[in-house]
Amino acid sequence: MDLRTGGRFQNRMEAKNGSFGFDFEGEYLEVLPLQKIVYRMDDDRKVWIDFIEEGDNTRLKIDFEAEDMNPVELQKEGWQAILNSFKNYTENN
């Protein structure tokens, strides 16, 4: 992962039980530390992540271009699960 504008990433997402998983890669289009990350996956979909300060907390807002293979609700649930895991990790480590 090369977290800078123009940098690239390669990630593997997988169920904890190993029942399914997928790889995705892309390029960071905009990186503003502590503010925003925008990236484009290699399938040409974009993701926008905003870090919003709320007192002593930070709220993440993620907008994404959905893919056509799975229902949008399922994709939203997947993104929310990722965010929940990230929240748990940051609060407990």
Buried (B, 14 or more C-beta within 10 A) or exposed (E): EEEEBEBBBEEEEEEEEEEEEEEEEBBBBEBEEEEBBBBBBEEEBEBBBBBEEEEEEEEEEBEBEBEEEEEEEEBEEEBEEEBEEEEEEEEEE
